[in-house]
Amino acid sequence: MVRSQRGFSLLEVLVAFSLTALSLGVVFEIYAKGATATILAGEYTQALAVAESKLAGVPVDNALHHFGEQGREHDKYDWELTVEDYAVDGWNAGLPPSWSLVSVNVDVSWQSRGKLRQVSLQTLKPRVAP
C-alpha cells in the first residue's frame, strides 16, 4: 500500500501569507499610533512643567501692577508670562492694596509633528504686603 503525501496547496499558502501580512500591518499601525501618543503626552507634560515653574516663580508685591516676560525653555518651548491687576466689577473697591489680587497667565507653545501645540495656565495670587 502506497500512501500519498498531502501538503498545502499554493493557494492555501498564499492566503495564509496574505492574512499574516494584513494582521502584522494592523499591529504595526497600532504600535506606531501608541508611540506617537506617548511622545505627544511627554511633550504636554514637559510644557505643563515649564508653565507651572513660571507660575510658581512670580513675585507678587504691591509695586507690581502689570508685568510681562517671555522666553524659551529646553530649545523647544516658547513661553509668555503676563501679570495684571485683577478686578471684577469693583468687588475689591475700597480694600487696602495689600488685599488685592493679581492675575498670572502663562502660555507655552511649541511645534510638534507639523502642528503648533499650546498649553495655558492661569491663576490668581494675593499681593504680598511690604
Backbone bond lengths (Angstrom), bond angles and torsions (degrees), N, CA, C in turn:
res aa  C-N    CA-C-N  psi(-1)  N-CA   C-N-CA  omega(-1)  CA-C   N-CA-C  phi
1 M - - - 1.425 - - 1.522 109.13 -
2 V 1.302 115.94 128.11 1.464 123.27 -179.35 1.524 108.14 -105.31
3 R 1.280 113.33 125.72 1.474 117.86 177.04 1.518 109.31 -94.75
4 S 1.279 115.61 135.17 1.469 118.18 176.18 1.532 107.99 -91.52
5 Q 1.272 114.25 139.57 1.463 119.08 178.64 1.517 109.06 -88.88
6 R 1.334 113.71 133.00 1.468 118.47 177.14 1.517 108.42 -113.20
7 G 1.288 115.67 137.22 1.459 121.46 176.24 1.519 108.62 -127.73
8 F 1.297 114.78 -164.75 1.462 119.78 178.02 1.509 108.98 -85.63
9 S 1.307 115.44 143.04 1.459 119.61 176.71 1.526 108.88 -78.60
10 L 1.290 116.69 164.33 1.458 121.81 179.32 1.532 110.51 -60.72
11 L 1.300 118.03 -38.30 1.466 122.03 179.35 1.531 111.15 -63.75
12 E 1.316 117.76 -41.86 1.470 121.21 178.81 1.529 111.03 -64.37
13 V 1.315 116.42 -39.85 1.468 120.49 178.83 1.524 110.26 -65.81
14 L 1.340 117.85 -42.69 1.465 120.82 179.37 1.524 111.66 -64.39
15 V 1.308 117.74 -39.97 1.464 120.97 177.71 1.530 110.23 -64.49
16 A 1.312 117.48 -41.76 1.466 121.22 179.47 1.536 110.92 -63.36
17 F 1.343 116.67 -43.92 1.467 119.98 178.24 1.527 110.97 -65.22
18 S 1.317 117.65 -38.88 1.467 120.88 179.53 1.526 110.81 -63.99
19 L 1.316 116.89 -44.96 1.464 119.93 178.54 1.523 111.77 -64.33
20 T 1.314 116.49 -39.49 1.468 120.52 177.99 1.526 110.62 -64.27
21 A 1.331 117.11 -44.48 1.468 120.57 179.65 1.529 110.82 -63.90
22 L 1.309 117.58 -41.44 1.457 121.28 178.41 1.533 111.06 -63.77
23 S 1.299 116.82 -44.16 1.472 121.04 178.92 1.521 111.44 -63.39
24 L 1.319 117.41 -43.75 1.465 120.50 179.02 1.522 111.26 -65.10
25 G 1.332 116.76 -36.53 1.467 119.90 176.78 1.520 111.78 -61.15
26 V 1.317 116.72 -42.88 1.467 120.88 178.56 1.527 110.33 -65.74
27 V 1.320 117.60 -42.49 1.469 121.35 179.63 1.525 110.29 -63.07
28 F 1.325 118.55 -44.14 1.469 121.14 179.40 1.521 111.48 -65.77
29 E 1.324 117.97 -36.31 1.461 121.90 177.11 1.526 110.49 -63.00
30 I 1.303 116.79 -44.83 1.470 121.24 178.28 1.534 110.25 -62.76
31 Y 1.316 116.69 -42.64 1.462 120.74 179.32 1.525 110.71 -62.67
32 A 1.342 117.45 -43.73 1.465 121.31 -178.69 1.528 111.09 -63.97
33 K 1.330 117.45 -42.44 1.463 120.00 178.41 1.517 111.43 -66.49
34 G 1.314 117.69 -37.32 1.460 121.08 176.82 1.518 111.67 -64.93
35 A 1.319 116.54 -41.44 1.466 120.33 178.76 1.527 110.41 -65.15
36 T 1.328 117.42 -40.77 1.462 121.49 178.22 1.528 110.47 -63.69
37 A 1.309 117.42 -43.76 1.466 120.97 179.21 1.531 111.01 -63.91
38 T 1.314 117.27 -37.33 1.468 120.95 178.39 1.521 111.21 -65.70
39 I 1.322 116.99 -42.29 1.466 120.89 178.59 1.525 110.12 -63.93
40 L 1.329 116.85 -45.15 1.459 121.05 -179.53 1.529 111.30 -64.23
41 A 1.317 117.74 -39.54 1.466 121.06 177.38 1.532 110.51 -63.25
42 G 1.314 117.31 -38.91 1.462 120.85 176.62 1.524 111.94 -63.69
43 E 1.339 116.22 -39.10 1.465 119.47 178.24 1.525 111.31 -66.16
44 Y 1.322 117.29 -42.32 1.467 119.93 177.37 1.528 111.05 -64.08
45 T 1.312 117.35 -38.44 1.466 120.84 177.71 1.524 110.54 -62.78
46 Q 1.326 116.55 -43.59 1.465 120.63 179.20 1.530 110.63 -65.32
47 A 1.337 117.45 -40.75 1.468 121.08 178.74 1.529 110.85 -64.00
48 L 1.335 116.87 -40.69 1.468 120.07 176.67 1.520 111.45 -63.83
49 A 1.312 117.33 -37.94 1.466 120.58 178.03 1.531 110.76 -64.06
50 V 1.332 116.59 -40.16 1.473 120.37 177.04 1.529 109.50 -63.13
51 A 1.343 117.08 -47.04 1.461 121.07 -178.53 1.530 111.28 -62.60
52 E 1.321 117.32 -44.55 1.463 120.69 180.00 1.519 111.85 -64.02
53 S 1.337 117.65 -38.11 1.465 119.75 179.29 1.525 110.86 -67.10
54 K 1.334 117.50 -34.89 1.460 120.30 177.70 1.528 110.88 -71.03
55 L 1.323 117.34 -39.01 1.471 120.09 176.72 1.524 111.45 -62.61
56 A 1.307 115.95 -42.77 1.467 120.43 -176.58 1.522 112.14 -69.75
57 G 1.323 117.60 -27.32 1.461 120.52 -175.11 1.510 115.29 -90.11
58 V 1.325 119.00 7.75 1.464 121.10 -177.27 1.525 109.59 -83.68
59 P 1.345 117.31 117.56 1.458 118.79 174.30 1.530 108.79 -82.12
60 V 1.316 117.30 126.53 1.464 121.26 -178.53 1.524 107.54 -114.73
61 D 1.334 115.98 112.35 1.461 119.52 177.59 1.522 108.86 -129.06
62 N 1.319 116.56 176.44 1.464 121.45 -175.25 1.521 112.61 -66.42
63 A 1.313 118.90 -24.60 1.457 120.94 -178.10 1.532 111.82 -78.89
64 L 1.294 117.73 -19.05 1.460 121.34 -175.55 1.526 110.48 -86.66
65 H 1.342 116.75 120.56 1.460 120.16 178.14 1.517 111.77 -119.99
66 H 1.296 117.69 -32.31 1.463 121.07 176.76 1.524 107.19 -151.26
67 F 1.318 115.21 131.61 1.461 119.87 -174.39 1.521 108.28 -148.77
68 G 1.306 116.63 141.31 1.455 120.93 176.70 1.517 110.35 -142.90
69 E 1.303 115.50 144.69 1.461 120.39 -179.11 1.521 107.60 -154.32
70 Q 1.308 116.39 150.67 1.458 120.53 176.68 1.518 110.15 -145.38
71 G 1.319 115.07 160.60 1.457 119.48 -179.05 1.521 111.11 -173.57
72 R 1.321 114.30 -168.57 1.466 121.18 -177.97 1.528 108.15 -136.57
73 E 1.330 116.03 135.33 1.465 122.36 178.68 1.522 109.71 -118.00
74 H 1.293 116.09 141.10 1.465 123.83 174.45 1.535 112.51 55.25
75 D 1.333 116.90 28.54 1.472 122.83 179.67 1.521 113.28 54.56
76 K 1.321 118.03 25.21 1.461 120.57 -177.58 1.521 113.01 -144.59
77 Y 1.319 117.74 -40.27 1.452 122.47 -170.71 1.527 110.55 -99.77
78 D 1.339 116.38 113.05 1.465 121.53 175.32 1.529 107.81 -88.94
79 W 1.330 115.99 132.37 1.457 119.41 -178.96 1.518 110.43 -127.94
80 E 1.317 114.22 152.09 1.461 121.49 176.58 1.521 108.17 -137.08
81 L 1.321 115.17 127.57 1.462 122.59 -177.11 1.523 108.64 -115.19
82 T 1.321 117.36 131.25 1.463 121.40 174.35 1.525 109.14 -131.27
83 V 1.323 114.29 139.15 1.463 122.00 177.74 1.521 106.91 -126.41
84 E 1.333 116.52 127.55 1.462 121.34 -179.27 1.515 109.88 -139.02
85 D 1.341 115.69 156.34 1.457 119.66 172.09 1.517 109.13 -60.29
86 Y 1.320 116.33 143.55 1.462 121.19 179.28 1.520 108.83 -111.67
87 A 1.316 115.21 119.84 1.464 120.09 177.15 1.518 107.82 -145.93
88 V 1.315 116.59 130.13 1.458 121.96 178.25 1.518 108.05 -122.63
89 D 1.313 116.15 113.43 1.467 122.50 174.92 1.526 112.62 49.12
90 G 1.311 117.02 35.52 1.452 120.88 175.04 1.515 115.64 67.74
91 W 1.332 119.59 21.00 1.466 120.87 -178.18 1.520 111.63 -62.47
92 N 1.348 116.61 -25.89 1.464 118.50 -178.44 1.528 111.82 -103.30
93 A 1.329 117.97 15.08 1.464 120.57 178.30 1.528 109.41 -64.61
94 G 1.294 115.42 134.54 1.456 120.77 178.25 1.511 114.78 86.86
95 L 1.335 118.01 -7.93 1.462 119.72 177.68 1.525 109.90 -82.24
96 P 1.322 117.09 151.90 1.462 119.29 176.43 1.532 110.39 -60.19
97 P 1.356 118.55 148.46 1.467 120.85 -179.10 1.529 113.27 -56.83
98 S 1.335 116.15 -29.84 1.470 118.36 -178.53 1.534 111.91 -71.41
99 W 1.333 117.27 -11.85 1.466 120.36 178.44 1.520 112.36 -96.53
100 S 1.282 118.08 -1.21 1.462 120.81 -175.94 1.529 110.94 -81.53
101 L 1.318 113.99 167.31 1.462 121.54 -179.05 1.519 110.48 -115.35
102 V 1.309 115.20 155.53 1.458 120.88 172.30 1.527 108.02 -123.16
103 S 1.317 115.19 147.16 1.458 122.17 176.81 1.530 108.27 -95.50
104 V 1.320 116.09 127.57 1.460 121.66 179.66 1.531 107.78 -116.70
105 N 1.327 116.16 121.95 1.467 122.25 -178.90 1.528 109.72 -120.50
106 V 1.320 116.32 137.23 1.461 121.87 174.95 1.520 108.02 -130.57
107 D 1.326 115.71 125.97 1.465 122.36 174.19 1.520 107.88 -114.98
108 V 1.324 116.44 127.27 1.466 122.12 177.47 1.527 107.51 -119.52
109 S 1.332 116.17 129.76 1.465 120.02 179.82 1.522 109.70 -133.76
110 W 1.337 115.30 154.40 1.458 121.75 178.54 1.522 109.20 -160.13
111 Q 1.329 115.76 160.07 1.461 122.27 176.52 1.526 108.70 -94.47
112 S 1.334 115.55 132.44 1.452 120.06 177.93 1.522 109.23 -150.46
113 R 1.313 115.43 124.17 1.463 121.55 176.90 1.519 112.50 54.22
114 G 1.335 115.61 41.47 1.454 121.19 176.37 1.517 115.72 78.40
115 K 1.322 117.87 7.84 1.461 121.30 -179.81 1.521 109.82 -126.58
116 L 1.331 115.09 151.45 1.456 120.78 172.82 1.525 107.68 -87.13
117 R 1.313 116.52 119.59 1.471 122.58 178.81 1.520 108.40 -103.24
118 Q 1.331 116.91 152.02 1.460 119.77 -177.56 1.522 111.39 -149.69
119 V 1.322 115.14 143.32 1.460 123.89 174.01 1.520 106.93 -128.97
120 S 1.327 116.68 133.72 1.462 121.47 179.04 1.523 109.47 -127.45
121 L 1.321 115.99 134.42 1.459 121.99 175.69 1.526 108.46 -126.88
122 Q 1.316 116.29 144.54 1.450 121.83 178.36 1.523 108.39 -139.91
123 T 1.317 115.08 142.45 1.455 120.15 176.66 1.528 109.53 -147.79
124 L 1.306 115.08 166.20 1.467 121.52 173.00 1.522 107.32 -113.11
125 K 1.330 114.62 137.62 1.471 119.93 178.10 1.521 109.26 -127.61
126 P 1.328 116.55 141.44 1.478 118.57 174.82 1.527 109.39 -76.28
127 R 1.311 114.64 149.69 1.467 118.89 175.18 1.523 109.13 -69.65
128 V 1.290 115.31 147.03 1.468 121.56 177.35 1.521 108.25 -93.30
129 A 1.312 116.62 124.93 1.460 120.29 179.27 1.516 109.87 -66.56
130 P 1.337 116.72 143.19 1.492 120.64 -178.38 1.516 112.33 -67.72
